[in-house]
Amino acid sequence: MPHGIPSRVSVATLFQRLQADLQLSWVAGRSGGERCLESQGWGDDAGRVGSHAVFDIAQVGHLNFIHPNLVQVLGAAELHYLAQLTTGREANLEQLFVPSLTALVIAEDQPVPGFLLQAAEAADLPVFASPLSANYLVARIQHFLSRVLAERETRHGVFMDVLGMGIFLVGESGIGKSELALELLSHGHRLIADDAAEFARTAPDVIVGACPPGIQDHLEVRGVGIINIRDMFGAGAIMRSKRLRLVVELKRMAVADMARIDRLRGEQGVMSVLGVPIPQITLPVTPGRNLAVLVEVAARSQFLKETGVDTLARFEEQLRRSMEEAE
């Protein structure tokens, strides 16, 4: 089973990526730009691994001495509290400047107190300033980090947007995944990734898939070669990313194997992707089967399940009533 790869981002990169959107200025601690935030997956405690701060998605917030955030955002109220301290300020700063602290962000266009600047320079701690509200800064920085630092893994298969649902087509090499994708594209659906898809866990139960750089927009079809989907079908045939909702496994089956499939329930299971269970169905690959239509039906069926519609339960209830009426 593939394992997710933790991601990391330096404070300098965070500043560069968010500078324009958050109107950031770097006011102190420029020598600390190489400090890194690193994802260790969901549910891990904040701490430090080597020289890298560990990020558990929720560790961006307002001033907190008890459970210090990795990125502390200080607004007018927090700065007023620090400024009014006549005794115990040094002890409070020691609590604030814990080893796991990666950056301070001063919100609401507040002037940065001299004692805070001195302490930051001495600790090589980056300090940013912004005119925006503290709540907005917390939300935007946390959103950015939750995506950049999401645990990731790459899996072999074709990832499609079918009827608005992210569907991952898997199966042995040469079974026809790319050909099926091409037929789905001709039906108006969209390609996300061919051959390999990169998945990221952006929330405890959310997996988002995208195409690795270098192969975007392209599809390999045996006998035809590499084709550019954007050029052939237009920009509307490409989707950059999508939440993974269903895995469809293509499997060659003999007649005897197909006879063993439950005709009411089909062959259903679960695939674990980065620890999140994703519903999986198996579609037998045999001559004459229209797999594109079957994938479309599977997408509609999964949508109904997610909205609470149990087709099998309804069918069984209808059958039961018919039998009772016939007695």
Rosetta silent file (secondary structure, phi, psi, omega in degrees, C-alpha in Angstrom):
SEQUENCE: MPHGIPSRVSVATLFQRLQADLQLSWVAGRSGGERCLESQGWGDDAGRVGSHAVFDIAQVGHLNFIHPNLVQVLGAAELHYLAQLTTGREANLEQLFVPSLTALVIAEDQPVPGFLLQAAEAADLPVFASPLSANYLVARIQHFLSRVLAERETRHGVFMDVLGMGIFLVGESGIGKSELALELLSHGHRLIADDAAEFARTAPDVIVGACPPGIQDHLEVRGVGIINIRDMFGAGAIMRSKRLRLVVELKRMAVADMARIDRLRGEQGVMSVLGVPIPQITLPVTPGRNLAVLVEVAARSQFLKETGVDTLARFEEQLRRSMEEAE
SCORE:     score description
SCORE:     0.000 S_00000001
   1 L     0.000  129.215 -179.484    0.000    0.000    0.000 S_00000001
   2 L   -63.849  149.568  177.386    1.492    3.397   -0.931 S_00000001
   3 L  -109.438  146.335  178.504    2.314    5.748    1.896 S_00000001
   4 L   -69.830  149.515  179.874    1.622    9.471    1.913 S_00000001
   5 E  -105.061  119.021  177.953    4.545   11.836    1.588 S_00000001
   6 L   -62.122  146.640  178.582    4.665   14.692    4.112 S_00000001
   7 L  -110.246  160.227  177.489    5.016   18.133    2.564 S_00000001
   8 E  -142.846  157.422  178.130    6.856   21.161    3.861 S_00000001
   9 E  -145.983  137.181  179.222    6.978   24.860    3.134 S_00000001
  10 E   -81.657  159.489  177.537    9.432   27.491    4.305 S_00000001
  11 H   -62.993  -36.387  178.649    8.351   30.717    5.957 S_00000001
  12 H   -62.547  -40.002  177.781    9.952   32.615    3.067 S_00000001
  13 H   -67.622  -41.427  177.142    7.771   30.698    0.591 S_00000001
  14 H   -57.277  -44.254  179.270    4.682   31.310    2.709 S_00000001
  15 H   -62.983  -45.933 -177.702    5.443   35.028    2.647 S_00000001
  16 H   -62.124  -42.806 -176.982    6.072   35.036   -1.109 S_00000001
  17 H   -71.923  -30.240 -174.770    2.857   33.145   -1.917 S_00000001
  18 H  -107.185   -2.457 -173.219    0.613   35.216    0.371 S_00000001
  19 H   -56.406  -50.796 -176.200    2.291   38.625    0.215 S_00000001
  20 H   -68.527  -45.160 -175.980    0.020   40.188   -2.396 S_00000001
  21 H   -65.997  -39.512 -175.974   -3.229   38.661   -1.172 S_00000001
  22 H  -101.583    4.839  178.473   -2.662   39.488    2.503 S_00000001
  23 L    53.731   48.590 -175.828   -0.724   42.733    1.926 S_00000001
  24 L   -83.657  145.699  167.820    2.167   41.409    4.001 S_00000001
  25 E  -128.383  144.497 -177.354    5.374   43.238    4.836 S_00000001
  26 E   -96.303  110.901 -170.817    8.382   41.561    6.465 S_00000001
  27 E  -104.234  -16.522 -179.695    9.333   43.716    9.439 S_00000001
  28 E  -163.019  161.944  173.522   11.771   41.563   11.427 S_00000001
  29 L    68.314   36.615 -179.381   13.608   38.242   11.566 S_00000001
  30 H   -63.146  -26.101 -179.926   14.554   37.954    7.888 S_00000001
  31 H   -70.846  -10.251  179.453   17.337   35.529    8.771 S_00000001
  32 H   -97.043   17.112 -176.432   14.674   33.045    9.887 S_00000001
  33 L   -65.031  -19.487 -179.480   13.102   32.675    6.454 S_00000001
  34 L   -86.743   -0.150  173.548   14.300   29.088    6.094 S_00000001
  35 L   -57.820  141.032 -174.838   12.219   27.912    9.043 S_00000001
  36 E  -121.343  142.351  167.224    9.882   25.216    7.759 S_00000001
  37 E   -99.209  131.923 -176.162    6.370   24.074    8.468 S_00000001
  38 E  -131.599  133.707  177.945    6.002   20.380    7.787 S_00000001
  39 E   -80.032  135.096  172.698    2.923   18.206    7.624 S_00000001
  40 L  -120.691   21.760  178.819    2.950   14.991    9.625 S_00000001
  41 L    94.012  175.798 -177.122   -0.614   13.996    8.823 S_00000001
  42 L   -82.542  138.567  172.442   -3.894   14.560   10.624 S_00000001
  43 L    90.856   -4.930  177.082   -4.138   14.337   14.374 S_00000001
  44 L   -76.890  150.933  178.718   -0.439   14.692   15.245 S_00000001
  45 L   -80.258  152.561  176.913    0.547   17.086   17.967 S_00000001
  46 L   -70.246  144.986  179.420    2.505   20.209   17.173 S_00000001
  47 L  -175.319 -143.760  179.253    6.175   19.967   17.954 S_00000001
  48 E  -145.240  132.988  174.604    9.517   19.843   16.248 S_00000001
  49 E  -118.011  110.857 -174.612   11.210   17.180   14.184 S_00000001
  50 L    62.959 -124.503 -179.893   14.841   18.060   13.686 S_00000001
  51 L  -103.348   15.100 -175.549   14.888   21.704   12.569 S_00000001
  52 E  -114.916  129.775  174.540   11.359   21.631   11.140 S_00000001
  53 E   -71.038  141.065 -179.626    8.208   22.711   12.903 S_00000001
  54 E   -95.085  133.607 -174.590    5.417   20.151   12.663 S_00000001
  55 E  -114.845  122.150 -179.820    2.088   21.402   11.375 S_00000001
  56 L  -111.203   35.288  172.748   -1.169   19.641   12.226 S_00000001
  57 L    76.835  -39.051 -174.595   -3.478   21.923   10.169 S_00000001
  58 L   -96.513    3.390 -171.331   -5.080   23.689   13.164 S_00000001
  59 L   -91.256   42.750  168.936   -1.936   25.376   14.474 S_00000001
  60 E  -125.679  122.023 -176.418   -2.552   28.834   13.067 S_00000001
  61 E  -170.382 -172.246 -179.678   -4.364   31.131   15.441 S_00000001
  62 E   -74.474  171.585 -177.546   -4.491   34.081   17.791 S_00000001
  63 L   -52.064  126.013 -178.222   -2.043   34.651   20.634 S_00000001
  64 L  -145.550  114.924 -179.859   -1.977   31.570   22.854 S_00000001
  65 L   -86.983  -28.378 -175.497    0.507   31.035   25.680 S_00000001
  66 L   -75.186  -50.373  176.830   -0.935   27.720   26.915 S_00000001
  67 L  -124.270   81.530 -173.501   -0.925   25.908   23.569 S_00000001
  68 L   -58.497  136.625  175.077    1.235   28.096   21.341 S_00000001
  69 L   -78.813  156.080  176.694    0.389   28.112   17.653 S_00000001
  70 L   -71.345  -33.755  172.277    3.104   27.544   15.090 S_00000001
  71 E  -120.702  112.229 -177.504    1.997   30.760   13.399 S_00000001
  72 E   -97.383  130.516  178.426    0.754   33.307   15.953 S_00000001
  73 E  -109.491  124.096 -176.874   -1.459   36.164   14.750 S_00000001
  74 E  -113.988  122.079  175.396   -1.546   39.248   16.955 S_00000001
  75 L  -101.313 -165.901 -177.173   -4.241   41.887   16.642 S_00000001
  76 H   -60.719  -42.427 -177.063   -4.833   45.117   18.536 S_00000001
  77 H   -64.170  -43.700 -178.959   -6.103   43.358   21.680 S_00000001
  78 H   -67.393  -40.932  179.088   -3.120   41.021   21.944 S_00000001
  79 H   -66.951  -36.738  177.153   -0.587   43.805   21.360 S_00000001
  80 H   -63.832  -40.424  179.164   -2.321   45.990   23.952 S_00000001
  81 H   -62.123  -46.549 -179.802   -2.110   43.138   26.451 S_00000001
  82 H   -64.946  -38.583 -177.327    1.623   42.672   25.822 S_00000001
  83 H   -68.152  -32.217 -175.820    2.309   46.417   25.951 S_00000001
  84 H   -81.838   -8.262  179.693    0.568   46.933   29.300 S_00000001
  85 L   -69.270  119.185  177.258    2.615   44.263   31.040 S_00000001
  86 L   -99.296  -28.318  175.183    4.906   45.986   33.528 S_00000001
  87 L  -127.990  147.859  177.141    5.998   42.801   35.273 S_00000001
  88 L    81.293    6.992 -178.947    6.342   39.330   33.858 S_00000001
  89 H   -64.817  -41.409 -178.560    6.788   40.501   30.273 S_00000001
  90 H   -61.758  -41.032  178.802   10.032   38.592   29.880 S_00000001
  91 H   -65.280  -38.661  178.566    8.409   35.398   31.142 S_00000001
  92 H   -65.921  -39.318  178.473    5.498   35.891   28.744 S_00000001
  93 H   -66.181  -34.695  176.225    7.868   36.387   25.830 S_00000001
  94 H   -64.270  -38.240  176.590    9.649   33.168   26.779 S_00000001
  95 H   -67.429  -35.117 -179.042    6.288   31.403   26.658 S_00000001
  96 H   -73.120  -43.651 -174.524    5.560   33.019   23.304 S_00000001
  97 L   -89.946   57.161  176.884    8.949   32.302   21.704 S_00000001
  98 L   -75.271  159.834 -176.919    8.855   28.534   22.105 S_00000001
  99 L   -57.425  -29.417 -177.170   11.050   26.449   19.760 S_00000001
 100 L   -79.583  -12.861 -179.765    8.058   25.395   17.643 S_00000001
 101 L   -64.139  130.079 -174.803    7.015   28.999   16.885 S_00000001
 102 L  -108.720  -32.900 -179.527    7.629   29.618   13.192 S_00000001
 103 E  -163.009  151.890  170.856    6.322   33.135   12.526 S_00000001
 104 E  -111.392  140.659  176.548    4.444   36.072   14.027 S_00000001
 105 E  -124.841  119.102  179.560    1.881   38.015   12.008 S_00000001
 106 E   -93.049  121.236 -173.405    0.871   41.485   13.228 S_00000001
 107 L   -99.849  170.127  167.785   -2.655   42.308   12.092 S_00000001
 108 L    63.588   27.174  176.565   -4.815   45.406   11.683 S_00000001
 109 L    58.810   32.689 -178.759   -1.961   47.758   10.724 S_00000001
 110 L   -82.220  141.245  174.550   -0.781   47.883   14.331 S_00000001
 111 L   -67.001  140.456 -178.681    2.689   49.261   15.134 S_00000001
 112 L   -86.173  122.584 -179.717    5.035   46.530   16.290 S_00000001
 113 L   -58.735  144.796 -178.652    6.364   47.196   19.815 S_00000001
 114 H   -59.401  -40.000 -178.619   10.120   47.651   20.038 S_00000001
 115 H   -64.118  -30.702  178.930   10.537   44.916   22.649 S_00000001
 116 H   -73.826  -39.587  177.281    8.817   42.451   20.312 S_00000001
 117 H   -63.250  -43.471  179.693   11.037   43.431   17.387 S_00000001
 118 H   -62.207  -44.575 -179.642   14.177   43.025   19.491 S_00000001
 119 H   -64.258  -38.320 -179.687   13.085   39.617   20.772 S_00000001
 120 H   -67.510  -42.636  178.614   12.234   38.471   17.230 S_00000001
 121 H   -63.618  -40.223 -179.588   15.580   39.608   15.825 S_00000001
 122 H   -66.289  -31.384 -177.960   17.421   37.875   18.650 S_00000001
 123 H   -95.493    2.622 -175.250   15.516   34.638   17.995 S_00000001
 124 L    54.002   41.384 -178.186   15.730   34.890   14.171 S_00000001
 125 L  -101.923  120.162  178.898   11.926   34.737   14.157 S_00000001
 126 L   -62.911  136.009  176.324   10.153   36.151   11.083 S_00000001
 127 E  -126.057  122.261  177.254    7.586   38.847   11.839 S_00000001
 128 E  -108.486  155.182  176.689    5.072   39.923    9.178 S_00000001
 129 E  -128.976  146.885 -179.267    2.657   42.851    9.291 S_00000001
 130 L  -149.340  147.499  175.897   -0.659   43.320    7.505 S_00000001
 131 L   -80.839   -6.264 -175.113   -3.487   45.885    7.561 S_00000001
 132 L   -80.601  164.198 -176.789   -6.092   43.105    7.405 S_00000001
 133 L   -69.336  153.612 -178.806   -8.092   41.776   10.354 S_00000001
 134 H   -63.007  -42.122 -178.912   -6.670   39.038   12.568 S_00000001
 135 H   -61.605  -41.091 -179.886   -9.605   36.701   11.914 S_00000001
 136 H   -66.036  -42.062 -179.563   -9.177   37.003    8.154 S_00000001
 137 H   -63.128  -42.923  178.558   -5.436   36.375    8.374 S_00000001
 138 H   -59.776  -47.179 -177.646   -5.929   33.254   10.497 S_00000001
 139 H   -63.387  -44.739 -176.319   -8.489   31.856    8.063 S_00000001
 140 H   -70.524  -41.896  179.826   -6.445   32.572    4.933 S_00000001
 141 H   -66.355  -41.352  179.976   -3.116   31.311    6.278 S_00000001
 142 H   -65.062  -39.993  178.491   -4.723   28.159    7.642 S_00000001
 143 H   -63.152  -44.155  179.905   -6.486   27.523    4.322 S_00000001
 144 H   -61.010  -48.135 -176.787   -3.227   27.972    2.413 S_00000001
 145 H   -68.634  -34.589 -179.606   -1.268   25.652    4.702 S_00000001
 146 H   -62.263  -28.608  178.711   -3.972   22.987    4.774 S_00000001
 147 H   -88.366  -44.792 -177.199   -3.556   22.621    0.999 S_00000001
 148 H   -67.138  -35.884 -175.136    0.185   23.123    0.649 S_00000001
 149 L   -99.334   10.626  179.714    1.030   20.791    3.547 S_00000001
 150 L   -62.440  139.529  175.804   -1.542   18.115    2.843 S_00000001
 151 E   -63.805  138.520 -171.998   -0.192   14.567    2.961 S_00000001
 152 E  -132.162  154.670  169.514    0.100   13.261   -0.606 S_00000001
 153 E  -153.364  153.007  179.369    0.531   10.093   -2.586 S_00000001
 154 E  -110.632  133.668 -179.134    0.533    9.210   -6.280 S_00000001
 155 E  -127.198  149.713  179.577   -1.409    6.236   -7.618 S_00000001
 156 E   -79.105  130.372  178.986   -1.573    4.586  -11.013 S_00000001
 157 L   156.372 -173.184  179.528   -4.869    5.063  -12.816 S_00000001
 158 E  -119.878  126.712 -177.963   -7.034    7.575  -14.647 S_00000001
 159 E  -107.722  123.559 -175.377   -8.868   10.287  -12.697 S_00000001
 160 E  -126.066  152.891  168.390  -12.012   11.713  -14.297 S_00000001
 161 E  -100.709  105.753 -178.150  -14.745   14.196  -13.481 S_00000001
 162 E  -114.694  113.473 -179.911  -17.924   12.319  -14.425 S_00000001
 163 L    56.381   36.544  177.935  -21.187   14.185  -13.867 S_00000001
 164 L    82.036    5.197 -177.972  -19.441   16.394  -11.318 S_00000001
 165 E  -116.615  131.984  178.044  -18.054   13.450   -9.336 S_00000001
 166 E   -74.222  116.186 -177.743  -14.374   12.552   -9.060 S_00000001
 167 E  -122.789  127.940 -178.628  -13.984    8.943  -10.236 S_00000001
 168 E  -103.407  117.240  179.848  -10.686    7.067  -10.227 S_00000001
 169 E   -92.372  122.093 -179.713  -10.400    4.319  -12.852 S_00000001
 170 E  -127.135  165.428 -179.986   -7.991    1.541  -11.852 S_00000001
 171 E   154.594  169.360 -177.315   -7.069   -1.852  -13.234 S_00000001
 172 L   -63.265  156.285 -179.012   -4.182   -3.813  -14.656 S_00000001
 173 L   -60.135  134.530  177.416   -2.029   -2.255  -17.352 S_00000001
 174 L    86.311    4.177 -176.959   -3.536   -2.517  -20.831 S_00000001
 175 L   -79.431  -15.127  175.193   -7.080   -3.205  -19.659 S_00000001
 176 L   113.535   24.429 -179.608   -8.400   -0.050  -21.366 S_00000001
 177 H   -63.161  -46.807 -177.921   -8.520    2.708  -18.752 S_00000001
 178 H   -68.664  -36.704  176.690   -7.312    5.417  -21.132 S_00000001
 179 H   -64.495  -39.049  176.328   -9.616    4.226  -23.912 S_00000001
 180 H   -64.622  -40.870  177.612  -12.523    4.382  -21.466 S_00000001
 181 H   -60.656  -40.853  179.772  -11.431    7.888  -20.466 S_00000001
 182 H   -63.054  -40.422  178.272  -11.400    8.905  -24.134 S_00000001
 183 H   -67.631  -38.985  177.060  -14.953    7.626  -24.580 S_00000001
 184 H   -63.858  -37.463  176.268  -16.079    9.469  -21.447 S_00000001
 185 H   -62.213  -38.741  178.861  -14.512   12.641  -22.845 S_00000001
 186 H   -68.273  -17.361  176.338  -16.544   12.183  -26.026 S_00000001
 187 L   -89.195   -1.133  177.991  -19.640   12.076  -23.761 S_00000001
 188 L    99.768    6.920  178.077  -18.778   15.515  -22.354 S_00000001
 189 L   -86.937  177.692 -170.291  -16.996   14.513  -19.156 S_00000001
 190 E  -124.934  144.465  178.497  -13.614   15.902  -18.080 S_00000001
 191 E   -90.742  136.165  172.024  -10.106   14.555  -17.633 S_00000001
 192 E  -107.275  -50.196 -179.176   -8.096   15.301  -14.512 S_00000001
 193 E  -153.917  137.139  174.368   -5.151   12.911  -14.824 S_00000001
 194 L  -110.878  142.336  176.357   -4.117   10.015  -17.041 S_00000001
 195 L    78.675  -45.567  179.759   -1.709    7.251  -16.002 S_00000001
 196 E  -148.476  139.265  177.638   -1.045    8.745  -12.551 S_00000001
 197 E  -125.619  138.909  178.560   -3.037   10.906  -10.151 S_00000001
 198 E   -99.918  120.789 -178.346   -1.702   12.782   -7.146 S_00000001
 199 E  -108.340  142.736  179.638   -4.025   12.643   -4.134 S_00000001
 200 E  -131.001  139.853  177.126   -3.913   14.910   -1.096 S_00000001
 201 E   -93.021   98.612 -174.128   -5.763   14.614    2.208 S_00000001
 202 E   -92.834   -8.288  175.674   -7.023   18.170    2.708 S_00000001
 203 E  -155.337  166.530 -175.317   -9.392   17.351    5.584 S_00000001
 204 L   -53.076  -34.766 -178.728   -9.870   14.319    7.863 S_00000001
 205 L  -124.277   23.975 -177.338  -12.283   12.648    5.423 S_00000001
 206 E  -121.980  124.119  174.894  -11.568   14.534    2.185 S_00000001
 207 E  -114.905  125.565  179.180   -9.230   13.335   -0.577 S_00000001
 208 E  -114.893  131.942 -178.919   -8.582   15.688   -3.495 S_00000001
 209 E  -110.983  147.621  178.385   -6.915   14.459   -6.660 S_00000001
 210 E  -146.232  176.820 -179.520   -4.964   16.364   -9.305 S_00000001
 211 L   -96.293  132.459  175.827   -2.564   15.712  -12.164 S_00000001
 212 L   -61.088  146.769  177.411    1.195   15.649  -11.473 S_00000001
 213 L   -58.346  145.524  176.999    3.133   18.389  -13.282 S_00000001
 214 L   102.910  -27.864 -179.622    4.506   17.386  -16.649 S_00000001
 215 L  -119.985    9.152 -179.483    1.644   15.204  -17.852 S_00000001
 216 L   -59.816  143.529  176.199   -1.258   17.652  -17.487 S_00000001
 217 L    75.507   -2.890 -172.986   -3.740   17.812  -20.378 S_00000001
 218 E  -111.887  150.475  179.425   -2.351   14.640  -21.994 S_00000001
 219 E  -137.676  134.946  178.038   -3.761   11.158  -22.519 S_00000001
 220 E  -102.123  122.976  178.556   -1.965    8.083  -23.855 S_00000001
 221 E  -119.757  122.359 -179.406   -4.026    5.804  -26.081 S_00000001
 222 L   -60.451  130.623 -178.473   -2.463    2.571  -27.318 S_00000001
 223 L    93.792  -20.045  178.998   -2.210    2.573  -31.094 S_00000001
 224 L  -111.835  -39.464 -178.868   -2.652    6.345  -31.298 S_00000001
 225 E   103.013 -155.916 -178.871    0.005    7.633  -28.903 S_00000001
 226 E   -84.248  129.943  175.735   -0.045   10.775  -26.792 S_00000001
 227 E  -123.352  147.681  178.014   -2.877   13.207  -27.467 S_00000001
 228 E   -94.453  111.695 -175.216   -3.443   16.674  -26.048 S_00000001
 229 H   -67.846  -36.463  179.482   -6.974   16.755  -24.652 S_00000001
 230 H   -63.012  -42.948  179.148   -7.057   20.545  -24.377 S_00000001
 231 H   -69.146  -37.923 -173.361   -6.192   20.921  -28.058 S_00000001
 232 H   -81.769  -41.351 -174.834   -8.534   18.170  -29.210 S_00000001
 233 H  -111.248  -11.709 -178.831  -11.603   18.746  -27.023 S_00000001
 234 L    98.621  164.515 -176.660  -11.079   22.294  -25.713 S_00000001
 235 H   -61.709  -27.160 -178.906  -10.313   23.758  -22.284 S_00000001
 236 H   -68.456  -10.959  179.769  -13.715   22.632  -21.004 S_00000001
 237 H   -89.936    1.228 -178.182  -12.582   19.005  -21.185 S_00000001
 238 E  -115.460  134.364  172.838   -9.924   19.560  -18.508 S_00000001
 239 L  -122.693  130.553 -175.471  -10.467   19.755  -14.762 S_00000001
 240 L   -71.980  -41.588 -178.208   -7.509   20.697  -12.553 S_00000001
 241 E  -155.608  160.458 -178.808   -8.606   18.929   -9.372 S_00000001
 242 E  -161.294  149.841  174.983  -11.582   17.182   -7.850 S_00000001
 243 E   -71.872  134.102  178.772  -12.609   15.462   -4.657 S_00000001
 244 E   -76.878  122.201 -177.521  -12.301   11.685   -4.966 S_00000001
 245 E  -118.574  -24.416 -175.066  -15.735   10.107   -4.437 S_00000001
 246 E  -153.925  140.202  173.334  -15.597    6.699   -6.129 S_00000001
 247 E  -108.948  129.802  177.220  -13.068    4.140   -7.356 S_00000001
 248 E  -115.854  115.202  178.804  -14.022    2.015  -10.361 S_00000001
 249 E   -95.326  125.987  173.872  -11.893   -1.076  -10.881 S_00000001
 250 E   -91.863  126.888 -173.849  -11.841   -2.588  -14.379 S_00000001
 251 E  -140.073  127.672  175.211  -11.330   -6.337  -14.158 S_00000001
 252 E   -70.920  131.710 -177.876  -11.194   -9.078  -16.762 S_00000001
 253 L  -136.548  141.036  172.544  -13.558  -11.879  -15.794 S_00000001
 254 L   -78.851  165.477 -179.570  -14.454  -15.254  -17.195 S_00000001
 255 H   -57.712  -40.382 -179.397  -18.107  -16.204  -17.534 S_00000001
 256 H   -64.111  -38.426  178.325  -17.842  -18.391  -14.431 S_00000001
 257 H   -66.031  -40.964 -179.804  -16.428  -15.474  -12.401 S_00000001
 258 H   -65.279  -30.686 -179.846  -19.234  -13.165  -13.518 S_00000001
 259 H   -67.690  -21.011 -179.349  -21.806  -15.724  -12.440 S_00000001
 260 L   -86.862   -7.353  179.755  -20.527  -15.418   -8.871 S_00000001
 261 L   -74.092  135.484  175.913  -21.163  -11.660   -8.675 S_00000001
 262 L   -62.169  116.234 -174.293  -24.144  -10.650   -6.542 S_00000001
 263 L   -73.711  -19.013  178.187  -26.639   -9.488   -9.161 S_00000001
 264 L   -87.626  -40.509 -174.504  -28.458   -7.215   -6.701 S_00000001
 265 L  -102.993  -15.767 -174.842  -25.483   -5.552   -5.049 S_00000001
 266 L    72.208 -166.289  177.539  -22.750   -5.962   -7.627 S_00000001
 267 L  -107.898  102.991 -174.364  -19.138   -6.253   -6.493 S_00000001
 268 E  -118.357  152.761  178.178  -18.535   -3.461   -4.017 S_00000001
 269 E  -163.306 -157.175 -178.259  -15.753   -2.686   -1.610 S_00000001
 270 E  -140.534  136.761  171.538  -13.571    0.070   -0.216 S_00000001
 271 E  -111.521  130.251  177.841  -10.167    1.427   -1.220 S_00000001
 272 E   -88.194  120.967  177.263   -8.129    3.220    1.445 S_00000001
 273 E  -120.350  112.276 -177.054   -6.463    6.371    0.118 S_00000001
 274 L    54.072   35.694  176.950   -4.253    8.137    2.672 S_00000001
 275 L    85.179   -0.591  179.920   -6.263    6.434    5.385 S_00000001
 276 E  -103.294  124.686  179.436   -9.650    7.571    4.062 S_00000001
 277 E   -73.793  125.393  179.722  -12.048    4.803    2.923 S_00000001
 278 E  -115.035  129.392  178.799  -13.332    5.459   -0.609 S_00000001
 279 E   -57.167  140.096 -179.246  -16.225    3.400   -2.054 S_00000001
 280 E  -134.437  137.841  172.629  -15.096    1.046   -4.794 S_00000001
 281 E  -124.110  156.564  178.582  -17.004   -0.991   -7.367 S_00000001
 282 E  -113.657  127.171  176.726  -15.706   -3.552   -9.850 S_00000001
 283 E  -107.876  117.770  176.707  -16.836   -3.525  -13.476 S_00000001
 284 E   -65.163  136.187  177.697  -16.192   -6.756  -15.412 S_00000001
 285 E  -100.954  108.117  178.778  -14.473   -6.141  -18.747 S_00000001
 286 L  -138.876  157.399 -179.681  -15.975   -8.410  -21.405 S_00000001
 287 L   -57.568  136.759  174.901  -16.701   -7.964  -25.121 S_00000001
 288 L    92.070   -9.340 -179.251  -19.784   -5.913  -25.879 S_00000001
 289 L   -83.502  133.414  177.917  -20.106   -4.101  -22.542 S_00000001
 290 L   -89.364   90.241 -173.819  -20.487   -0.318  -22.778 S_00000001
 291 H   -66.758  -33.651 -179.794  -18.171    0.655  -19.934 S_00000001
 292 H   -61.744  -44.369  178.010  -18.606    4.415  -20.420 S_00000001
 293 H   -64.953  -39.444  179.451  -22.358    4.144  -19.828 S_00000001
 294 H   -64.481  -37.946  177.372  -21.747    1.873  -16.840 S_00000001
 295 H   -66.294  -40.074  177.061  -19.346    4.418  -15.300 S_00000001
 296 H   -61.938  -42.936  178.011  -21.948    7.149  -15.801 S_00000001
 297 H   -64.766  -40.088  177.961  -24.560    4.987  -14.086 S_00000001
 298 H   -61.712  -38.787  178.389  -22.104    4.239  -11.269 S_00000001
 299 H   -64.540  -44.575  178.611  -21.566    7.987  -10.791 S_00000001
 300 H   -64.408  -41.156  179.727  -25.305    8.634  -10.611 S_00000001
 301 H   -62.976  -42.056  178.849  -25.769    5.690   -8.236 S_00000001
 302 H   -65.003  -39.032  177.406  -23.010    6.950   -5.911 S_00000001
 303 H   -60.910  -43.496  179.173  -24.570   10.417   -5.902 S_00000001
 304 H   -63.173  -40.746  177.862  -27.926    8.929   -4.881 S_00000001
 305 H   -60.787  -42.298 -178.614  -26.255    6.947   -2.074 S_00000001
 306 H   -67.942  -23.822  177.839  -24.583   10.084   -0.748 S_00000001
 307 L   -95.044    8.862  173.579  -27.942   11.864   -0.697 S_00000001
 308 L    92.111    9.512  179.809  -29.536    9.021    1.267 S_00000001
 309 L   -93.066  115.536  179.119  -31.283    7.146   -1.544 S_00000001
 310 L  -104.519   96.061 -176.476  -30.911    3.364   -1.087 S_00000001
 311 H   -61.300  -42.725 -178.297  -32.081    1.857   -4.377 S_00000001
 312 H   -64.314  -43.076  179.218  -31.659   -1.739   -3.231 S_00000001
 313 H   -62.361  -39.737  177.334  -33.629   -1.164   -0.036 S_00000001
 314 H   -63.922  -42.270 -179.422  -36.421    0.449   -2.056 S_00000001
 315 H   -63.243  -45.242 -179.324  -36.427   -2.468   -4.506 S_00000001
 316 H   -63.775  -38.691  177.586  -36.569   -5.056   -1.708 S_00000001
 317 H   -66.277  -41.070  177.495  -39.402   -3.177   -0.023 S_00000001
 318 H   -63.064  -41.511  179.319  -41.324   -2.989   -3.310 S_00000001
 319 H   -65.399  -41.534  179.122  -40.776   -6.707   -3.864 S_00000001
 320 H   -61.350  -44.018  179.649  -41.926   -7.522   -0.336 S_00000001
 321 H   -63.926  -40.812  178.665  -45.127   -5.535   -0.780 S_00000001
 322 H   -61.436  -40.593  179.513  -45.834   -7.228   -4.104 S_00000001
 323 H   -67.391  -38.788  179.277  -45.430  -10.624   -2.510 S_00000001
 324 H   -65.950  -39.481 -179.540  -47.717   -9.684    0.387 S_00000001
 325 H   -69.028  -28.735 -179.320  -50.391   -8.419   -2.005 S_00000001
 326 H   -77.704  -17.896 -178.447  -50.176  -11.638   -4.013 S_00000001
 327 L   -74.131    0.000    0.000  -50.860  -13.818   -0.998 S_00000001
